[in-house]
Amino acid sequence: MCGRTSCTLRADDIPRACHLANHHPTLQLDRYRPSYNVSPGSYLPVVRIAADDAPLVHCMKWGLIPSFTNKSDKPDHYRMFNARAETLHEKPSFSRILRKNRCLVVVDGFYEWWKGSSRKQPYYIHFKDDRPLVLAALFDTWRNAEGEIFQTFTIVTTSSSPALQWLHDRMPVILGNKASTHAWLNESSNCNLDMLLKPYEERDLVWYPVTPAMGKPSFDGPECIKEVPLKAETKQISSFFTKKPAKSQIENIKDGKSSSDCANIDTISSVKEESTIGSRWG
């Protein structure tokens, strides 16, 4: 998935989206600032289980800083803003927190850039009924040389669903029901994780093109998620998809939808470049 999301939710929307409203979770959202254009290094609402086994909703910075990071280092939130589901057990930054440091990130939707033309075209991906997306994530705690404590998270990604492969080969792990959100949040073992870390393939996930102006992190407001018409060349290519469009893609076109996760980029410099003109999910 991308390095950009939209999150304009109210505080009480967050536990409700995670099916935790009846558990009366503690809310600590002083640092939460709703935004239509959120990039790594920004705060987002995160749901986790606290030490007393009660759900806690608070803010963490997007972009994991492992606890073993040198205390004198300058945090780089673009280095690990997402984690590939296929290698969670292999990389020390993720494997040591996989069992006890799972959390949920709740957003309106996310952006992905189609790179098949001379100009990158962003798309906004969200649920058709505009309910929040609940994403699987991992968090960690780091203390710098001055003694400041930082809690940060990374969003878990998987291979893209067949309907979205034309846009990008990765997408975030979307937990679409109560069973999956509770399993990810509360499961103490890793035995069933493979069943959760799969592409979301339901047809209620939709997308459409939005203004390229939102490629700038400073660009914010409802204009970020407003659908825009495509140029003829881009529209023709993006609607072609692969050799044979899936049935759901064809139906999206008939319904008036322009058919359409966050990745570890090959180099840090390429990630930071993407932050101003586009985004990728690993």
Secondary structure as UniProt FT lines:
FT   STRAND          5..7
FT   TURN            11..12
FT   HELIX           13..17
FT   TURN            18..19
FT   HELIX           21..23
FT   STRAND          26..28
FT   TURN            30..31
FT   STRAND          35..38
FT   TURN            40..41
FT   STRAND          43..49
FT   TURN            51..52
FT   STRAND          55..62
FT   TURN            67..68
FT   TURN            71..72
FT   TURN            77..80
FT   STRAND          82..84
FT   HELIX           85..87
FT   TURN            88..90
FT   HELIX           92..95
FT   TURN            96..100
FT   STRAND          102..107
FT   STRAND          109..114
FT   STRAND          121..127
FT   TURN            128..129
FT   STRAND          133..143
FT   TURN            145..146
FT   STRAND          149..159
FT   HELIX           162..164
FT   TURN            165..167
FT   STRAND          170..172
FT   HELIX           178..186
FT   TURN            191..192
FT   HELIX           193..196
FT   TURN            203..204
FT   STRAND          205..210
FT   HELIX           212..215
FT   TURN            217..218
FT   HELIX           222..225
FT   HELIX           232..238
FT   TURN            239..240
FT   HELIX           247..254
FT   TURN            255..256
FT   HELIX           268..277
//
